[in-house]
Amino acid sequence: MFRKVKVETTLREGLINITDAIQEVVRKSGVEEGICVLYVPHTTAAITLNSCLDPATLQDLTEEIHRLVPTRVDFHHIYDTPADAAGHIKATLVGHSITLIVTQGKIALGGSQSILFFEFDGPRQREVWVRVLRDSDS
C-alpha cells in the first residue's frame, strides 16, 4: 500500500513529530507483519528517528544541525539563497528515507523513539511518501 502524508511546516527550520500519522497509515493498511518505508521527496527536508520524551532533545538536534551547517554567503549555488543551500546540505546529512519493521499491525519503535520530519526551508507544504509491505513469510 502506498500513501502520501501531508506535513505542513510553520518554521524556517524545525522538527515535527509525525509518528501518529505514520502509525495511522500502517493501521489502515491492514498489514500485521512487514515493513514500512518512509521517503521524503524534497531536497530541503529530511526524516529521522529520535526521542521526543524531552522537548529539549528536539531543540538540541535542530541547533546542532544548524551549528554543523551554518548559513553562509559563500555557497556556490546559482539559483538558491545561502539558506536554501544550507538546507540541501542538512537534508543530505540527515537523510531522505527510513525503513521500519511492522509487527502486530504497528511500527516497531524503541521505547522513546519517534519519527521526526526535519524542515530546513520552510514554512511549506510537504509530503512523506509511505509504502507498507506485507511480509511474505507470515
Contacts in CASP RR format, 6 or more apart in sequence:
PFRMAT RR
TARGET T0000
AUTHOR 0000-0000-0000
METHOD contacts of the structure
MODEL  1
MFRKVKVETTLREGLINITDAIQEVVRKSGVEEGICVLYVPHTTAAITLN
SCLDPATLQDLTEEIHRLVPTRVDFHHIYDTPADAAGHIKATLVGHSITL
IVTQGKIALGGSQSILFFEFDGPRQREVWVRVLRDSDS
1 25 0 8 1.000
1 29 0 8 1.000
1 31 0 8 1.000
1 131 0 8 1.000
1 132 0 8 1.000
2 129 0 8 1.000
2 130 0 8 1.000
2 131 0 8 1.000
3 25 0 8 1.000
3 129 0 8 1.000
3 130 0 8 1.000
3 132 0 8 1.000
4 127 0 8 1.000
4 128 0 8 1.000
4 129 0 8 1.000
4 130 0 8 1.000
5 18 0 8 1.000
5 21 0 8 1.000
5 22 0 8 1.000
5 25 0 8 1.000
5 127 0 8 1.000
5 128 0 8 1.000
5 129 0 8 1.000
5 130 0 8 1.000
6 125 0 8 1.000
6 126 0 8 1.000
6 127 0 8 1.000
7 16 0 8 1.000
7 18 0 8 1.000
7 21 0 8 1.000
7 117 0 8 1.000
7 125 0 8 1.000
7 126 0 8 1.000
7 127 0 8 1.000
7 128 0 8 1.000
8 123 0 8 1.000
8 124 0 8 1.000
8 125 0 8 1.000
8 126 0 8 1.000
9 16 0 8 1.000
9 45 0 8 1.000
9 117 0 8 1.000
9 119 0 8 1.000
9 122 0 8 1.000
9 123 0 8 1.000
9 124 0 8 1.000
9 126 0 8 1.000
10 123 0 8 1.000
11 119 0 8 1.000
11 122 0 8 1.000
11 123 0 8 1.000
12 83 0 8 1.000
12 119 0 8 1.000
12 121 0 8 1.000
12 122 0 8 1.000
12 123 0 8 1.000
13 62 0 8 1.000
13 65 0 8 1.000
13 66 0 8 1.000
13 90 0 8 1.000
13 118 0 8 1.000
13 119 0 8 1.000
13 120 0 8 1.000
13 121 0 8 1.000
13 122 0 8 1.000
14 58 0 8 1.000
14 62 0 8 1.000
14 118 0 8 1.000
14 119 0 8 1.000
14 120 0 8 1.000
15 58 0 8 1.000
15 61 0 8 1.000
15 62 0 8 1.000
15 116 0 8 1.000
15 117 0 8 1.000
15 118 0 8 1.000
15 119 0 8 1.000
16 116 0 8 1.000
16 117 0 8 1.000
16 119 0 8 1.000
17 52 0 8 1.000
17 114 0 8 1.000
17 115 0 8 1.000
17 116 0 8 1.000
17 117 0 8 1.000
18 115 0 8 1.000
18 116 0 8 1.000
18 117 0 8 1.000
18 128 0 8 1.000
19 52 0 8 1.000
19 107 0 8 1.000
19 109 0 8 1.000
19 114 0 8 1.000
19 115 0 8 1.000
22 36 0 8 1.000
22 38 0 8 1.000
22 107 0 8 1.000
22 115 0 8 1.000
22 128 0 8 1.000
22 130 0 8 1.000
23 106 0 8 1.000
23 107 0 8 1.000
25 36 0 8 1.000
25 130 0 8 1.000
25 132 0 8 1.000
26 36 0 8 1.000
26 102 0 8 1.000
26 105 0 8 1.000
26 106 0 8 1.000
26 107 0 8 1.000
26 130 0 8 1.000
26 132 0 8 1.000
27 105 0 8 1.000
27 106 0 8 1.000
29 132 0 8 1.000
30 105 0 8 1.000
30 132 0 8 1.000
31 102 0 8 1.000
31 105 0 8 1.000
31 132 0 8 1.000
31 133 0 8 1.000
31 134 0 8 1.000
32 102 0 8 1.000
32 103 0 8 1.000
32 104 0 8 1.000
32 105 0 8 1.000
32 134 0 8 1.000
32 138 0 8 1.000
33 102 0 8 1.000
33 103 0 8 1.000
33 104 0 8 1.000
33 105 0 8 1.000
33 134 0 8 1.000
33 135 0 8 1.000
33 137 0 8 1.000
33 138 0 8 1.000
34 101 0 8 1.000
34 102 0 8 1.000
34 103 0 8 1.000
34 132 0 8 1.000
34 133 0 8 1.000
34 134 0 8 1.000
34 135 0 8 1.000
34 138 0 8 1.000
35 99 0 8 1.000
35 100 0 8 1.000
35 101 0 8 1.000
35 102 0 8 1.000
35 132 0 8 1.000
35 133 0 8 1.000
35 135 0 8 1.000
36 99 0 8 1.000
36 100 0 8 1.000
36 101 0 8 1.000
36 102 0 8 1.000
36 107 0 8 1.000
36 130 0 8 1.000
36 131 0 8 1.000
36 132 0 8 1.000
36 133 0 8 1.000
37 97 0 8 1.000
37 98 0 8 1.000
37 99 0 8 1.000
37 100 0 8 1.000
37 130 0 8 1.000
37 131 0 8 1.000
37 133 0 8 1.000
38 47 0 8 1.000
38 97 0 8 1.000
38 98 0 8 1.000
38 99 0 8 1.000
38 100 0 8 1.000
38 115 0 8 1.000
38 128 0 8 1.000
38 129 0 8 1.000
38 130 0 8 1.000
39 47 0 8 1.000
39 96 0 8 1.000
39 97 0 8 1.000
39 128 0 8 1.000
39 129 0 8 1.000
39 131 0 8 1.000
40 46 0 8 1.000
40 47 0 8 1.000
40 91 0 8 1.000
40 95 0 8 1.000
40 96 0 8 1.000
40 97 0 8 1.000
40 117 0 8 1.000
40 126 0 8 1.000
40 127 0 8 1.000
40 128 0 8 1.000
40 129 0 8 1.000
41 96 0 8 1.000
41 127 0 8 1.000
41 129 0 8 1.000
42 91 0 8 1.000
42 96 0 8 1.000
42 124 0 8 1.000
42 126 0 8 1.000
42 127 0 8 1.000
43 88 0 8 1.000
43 91 0 8 1.000
44 84 0 8 1.000
44 87 0 8 1.000
44 88 0 8 1.000
44 90 0 8 1.000
44 91 0 8 1.000
44 119 0 8 1.000
44 120 0 8 1.000
44 121 0 8 1.000
44 122 0 8 1.000
45 91 0 8 1.000
45 117 0 8 1.000
45 118 0 8 1.000
45 119 0 8 1.000
45 120 0 8 1.000
45 121 0 8 1.000
45 124 0 8 1.000
45 126 0 8 1.000
46 90 0 8 1.000
46 91 0 8 1.000
46 93 0 8 1.000
46 94 0 8 1.000
46 95 0 8 1.000
46 96 0 8 1.000
46 117 0 8 1.000
46 118 0 8 1.000
46 120 0 8 1.000
47 94 0 8 1.000
47 95 0 8 1.000
47 96 0 8 1.000
47 97 0 8 1.000
47 98 0 8 1.000
47 115 0 8 1.000
47 116 0 8 1.000
47 117 0 8 1.000
47 118 0 8 1.000
47 128 0 8 1.000
48 94 0 8 1.000
48 95 0 8 1.000
48 98 0 8 1.000
48 116 0 8 1.000
48 118 0 8 1.000
49 98 0 8 1.000
49 109 0 8 1.000
49 113 0 8 1.000
49 114 0 8 1.000
49 115 0 8 1.000
49 116 0 8 1.000
50 57 0 8 1.000
50 58 0 8 1.000
50 61 0 8 1.000
50 113 0 8 1.000
50 114 0 8 1.000
50 116 0 8 1.000
51 57 0 8 1.000
51 112 0 8 1.000
51 113 0 8 1.000
51 114 0 8 1.000
52 58 0 8 1.000
52 112 0 8 1.000
52 114 0 8 1.000
52 116 0 8 1.000
53 112 0 8 1.000
58 116 0 8 1.000
61 116 0 8 1.000
65 90 0 8 1.000
65 93 0 8 1.000
65 94 0 8 1.000
65 118 0 8 1.000
66 90 0 8 1.000
68 90 0 8 1.000
68 93 0 8 1.000
69 86 0 8 1.000
69 87 0 8 1.000
69 89 0 8 1.000
69 90 0 8 1.000
69 93 0 8 1.000
70 86 0 8 1.000
71 82 0 8 1.000
71 83 0 8 1.000
71 86 0 8 1.000
72 82 0 8 1.000
72 85 0 8 1.000
72 86 0 8 1.000
73 82 0 8 1.000
74 82 0 8 1.000
75 82 0 8 1.000
75 85 0 8 1.000
75 86 0 8 1.000
76 85 0 8 1.000
77 84 0 8 1.000
77 85 0 8 1.000
77 88 0 8 1.000
80 88 0 8 1.000
83 121 0 8 1.000
84 121 0 8 1.000
86 120 0 8 1.000
87 120 0 8 1.000
87 121 0 8 1.000
88 120 0 8 1.000
90 118 0 8 1.000
90 120 0 8 1.000
91 118 0 8 1.000
91 120 0 8 1.000
94 118 0 8 1.000
98 115 0 8 1.000
100 107 0 8 1.000
100 108 0 8 1.000
100 109 0 8 1.000
100 115 0 8 1.000
101 107 0 8 1.000
101 108 0 8 1.000
102 108 0 8 1.000
102 132 0 8 1.000
102 135 0 8 1.000
107 115 0 8 1.000
109 115 0 8 1.000
117 126 0 8 1.000
117 128 0 8 1.000
119 126 0 8 1.000
END
